[in-house]
Amino acid sequence: MKVPRKLVLTALPGIPLIEEGDDLAEIIYDASQACDVAFEDGDVLVLAQKIVSKAEGRLVNLTTINPSDKAKSLAEYLDKRPELVELILSESAEVLRTRPGTIIVQHKNGYVCANAGIDHSNVKGPWGDDSDWVLLLPENSDKSAARIRLGLEELTGRKLAVMIIDSHGRAWRNGVVGISIGMSGMPGLVDMRGSEDMNAYKLRVTTIAAADELAAGASLLMGQANEGVPVVHVRGFPYPLREGSVAELIRDKEKDMFR
């Protein structure tokens, strides 16, 4: 008899509001213990980008930013604050598309997104008006994931994987979805080329964005508003764990038909 395949995602309750300098590995471990979620080899921890950025001190107050002439000119066209546009430009490798209200860029870490991933939602500053505060993406999400993974493996004695996700739009489709922006200990892509389907047809081009598939599932539990569950524990990830990087998921510019 075949054993049923299972993928179990559990949102960990009890994660406090994160502040700069917080030890995320310790906080996640404590939350898992409080709700009796035990770790096993091969488990994956999926983290919302916001808690990683907050722990790493990526909060910026827009009143401290001095916008350039380029940012001021672009801000007028976009109908955005010049200080925000200056931050977007500083976090970007290239501006790809603009229209009033929207700016699409290639982030300096490679992924294509709106506003360089800079976010106002669920952001509260330590002083001044909260509307002046924004949150940047981590400097290097792969390194952030590796650091958190190391801490969790030391605390649990288990071989784990960690992924950091964010909500991005997609070409061809409306709406946002959770995608991976950093990982450690798991694949970004799973190459199925050379495998056979049920009719013995040999696959020629199929590569699975396994990290993004898992990110989307975890994002369903995390929500997009005031749910307050930024960490999801995953058991049953159906592919072998290995060292991976978000770079696997980023299409080369030369192969990108939309640039």
C-alpha positions in Angstrom: 0.0 0.0 0.0 1.3 3.4 -0.9 2.0 5.8 1.9 0.0 9.1 1.6 2.1 12.2 0.9 1.7 14.8 3.5 2.8 18.5 3.8 2.0 20.0 7.2 2.2 23.7 7.7 1.8 25.1 11.2 1.7 28.8 12.0 3.5 29.4 15.3 1.5 31.6 17.7 3.1 33.8 20.3 5.7 35.5 18.2 6.1 39.0 19.9 6.6 42.3 18.1 10.2 42.2 16.9 12.7 44.9 17.7 16.2 45.6 16.4 18.7 43.2 17.9 16.2 40.5 18.8 17.4 36.9 18.4 14.9 35.4 16.0 16.2 31.8 16.4 15.7 32.0 20.1 12.2 33.6 19.8 11.1 31.0 17.2 12.4 28.1 19.4 10.6 29.5 22.5 7.3 29.9 20.5 7.6 26.3 19.2 8.1 24.9 22.7 5.1 26.9 24.0 2.8 25.3 21.4 4.4 21.8 21.5 5.8 21.8 18.0 8.8 19.6 18.1 11.6 19.9 15.5 12.7 17.0 13.3 15.4 16.6 10.7 14.2 18.0 7.4 11.8 20.6 8.9 11.6 24.0 7.2 11.0 27.3 9.0 9.4 30.0 6.9 9.8 33.6 8.1 8.0 36.7 7.0 10.6 39.3 5.7 9.3 42.0 8.1 10.5 40.3 11.3 13.9 39.7 9.8 14.2 43.3 8.6 13.1 44.6 12.0 15.6 42.5 13.9 18.3 43.7 11.5 17.5 47.4 12.1 16.2 48.1 8.6 13.7 50.7 9.7 14.2 54.1 8.1 12.6 57.5 8.9 11.8 59.3 5.6 12.4 62.7 7.3 16.1 61.8 7.5 16.5 61.2 3.8 17.7 64.0 1.5 16.3 63.3 -2.0 18.3 64.0 -5.1 17.1 66.0 -8.1 16.5 62.7 -9.9 14.3 61.4 -7.1 12.4 64.7 -6.9 11.6 64.6 -10.6 10.6 61.0 -10.6 8.5 61.4 -7.4 6.5 64.1 -9.1 5.6 61.8 -12.0 5.0 58.8 -9.7 3.0 60.9 -7.1 5.2 59.5 -4.3 7.2 61.2 -1.6 10.7 62.2 -2.9 12.3 60.7 0.2 10.7 57.4 -0.5 11.7 57.5 -4.2 15.3 58.3 -3.1 15.3 55.1 -0.9 13.8 53.1 -3.7 16.6 54.2 -6.1 19.3 53.5 -3.5 18.0 50.0 -2.9 17.8 49.2 -6.7 20.2 48.1 -9.4 17.9 49.2 -12.2 14.6 50.9 -12.7 12.6 48.8 -15.2 9.1 50.3 -15.5 7.3 53.4 -14.2 3.8 54.8 -14.3 1.9 57.1 -12.0 1.7 55.3 -8.6 4.0 52.4 -9.6 7.7 51.9 -9.9 9.1 48.4 -10.8 12.8 47.9 -10.2 15.4 45.2 -10.0 16.5 45.1 -6.4 20.2 45.1 -5.7 19.8 41.5 -4.6 18.5 40.6 -8.0 14.7 40.1 -7.7 12.3 42.3 -9.6 9.6 44.0 -7.5 7.7 47.1 -6.9 9.2 49.9 -4.7 12.4 47.8 -4.1 10.3 45.9 -1.5 10.1 49.0 0.7 7.0 48.7 2.9 4.8 51.0 5.0 2.3 48.4 6.3 2.7 47.0 9.9 5.6 49.4 10.5 5.8 51.4 13.7 8.7 53.7 14.4 10.5 54.3 17.7 9.8 58.0 17.5 7.9 60.6 15.5 5.0 60.0 13.1 4.5 56.3 12.1 3.6 57.4 8.6 7.2 58.6 8.2 8.7 55.2 8.8 9.4 52.5 6.2 11.0 49.1 6.3 13.7 48.0 3.8 14.4 44.4 2.8 17.3 42.6 4.5 20.7 43.5 3.1 21.3 39.8 2.1 18.4 37.5 2.8 20.3 34.3 2.1 22.9 35.3 4.7 20.0 36.2 7.1 18.4 32.8 6.6 21.7 31.1 7.2 22.3 32.9 10.4 18.8 32.0 11.7 19.2 28.5 10.6 22.5 28.1 12.4 20.9 29.4 15.6 17.9 27.1 15.4 20.1 24.0 14.6 22.2 24.8 17.7 19.1 25.1 19.8 17.3 22.0 18.5 20.1 19.6 17.5 18.3 19.0 14.2 19.2 19.6 10.6 16.8 22.3 9.4 16.1 24.7 6.5 15.1 28.4 6.8 13.4 30.5 4.2 12.5 34.2 4.2 9.5 35.3 2.1 7.8 38.5 1.0 4.7 39.4 -1.0 5.3 40.3 -4.6 3.2 40.8 -7.7 3.7 38.6 -10.8 3.9 39.2 -14.5 0.7 38.1 -16.3 -1.5 37.9 -13.2 -3.2 40.2 -10.7 -2.6 40.2 -7.0 0.3 39.5 -4.7 1.6 36.1 -3.6 4.3 34.9 -1.1 7.7 34.3 -2.8 11.1 33.4 -1.5 13.6 36.1 -1.2 16.2 34.2 0.8 16.9 30.6 1.9 19.4 28.4 3.6 19.5 24.6 3.6 16.9 24.0 0.9 16.7 24.2 -2.9 15.2 27.2 -4.7 14.7 25.1 -7.9 14.2 21.4 -8.4 15.4 20.3 -11.8 13.1 17.6 -13.3 14.7 17.5 -16.7 15.4 13.9 -17.7 12.7 12.5 -15.4 9.8 10.6 -17.0 6.1 11.4 -16.6 3.4 8.7 -16.1 3.5 8.0 -19.8 7.2 7.6 -20.0 7.7 10.9 -21.7 11.0 12.4 -20.7 10.8 15.9 -19.4 12.9 18.4 -21.2 12.4 21.8 -19.7 10.6 21.4 -16.4 12.2 23.0 -13.4 10.0 23.5 -10.3 10.2 26.7 -8.2 9.9 24.6 -5.1 10.8 27.5 -2.7 8.2 29.8 -4.2 5.6 27.0 -4.1 6.2 26.6 -0.4 6.4 30.3 0.2 2.9 30.7 -1.3 1.5 28.0 1.0 3.1 29.6 4.1 1.8 33.0 3.1 -1.7 31.7 3.2 -1.3 31.1 6.9 0.6 34.3 7.6 -1.9 36.5 5.9 -1.4 40.0 4.6 -2.9 42.3 7.3 -3.2 42.0 11.1 -2.9 38.2 11.6 0.3 38.5 13.5 1.7 35.0 12.6 5.1 35.7 10.8 6.6 32.2 11.2 5.4 28.9 9.8 6.8 25.5 10.6 6.8 23.0 7.7 7.1 19.2 7.8 7.1 17.0 4.7 8.8 19.2 2.2 8.8 16.8 -0.7 12.3 17.4 -2.1 15.7 16.6 -0.8 17.3 19.4 1.2 20.5 20.9 0.0 22.3 24.3 0.1 20.4 26.7 -2.1 20.1 30.4 -2.9 17.5 32.8 -4.1 19.7 33.4 -7.1 18.4 30.1 -8.5 15.0 31.6 -8.9 16.1 34.8 -10.7 15.9 34.7 -14.5 19.0 36.1 -16.3 18.3 39.4 -17.9 19.3 38.0 -21.3 16.5 35.3 -21.0 13.9 37.7 -19.7 11.4 38.5 -22.5 9.9 41.3 -20.5 13.0 43.4 -20.2 
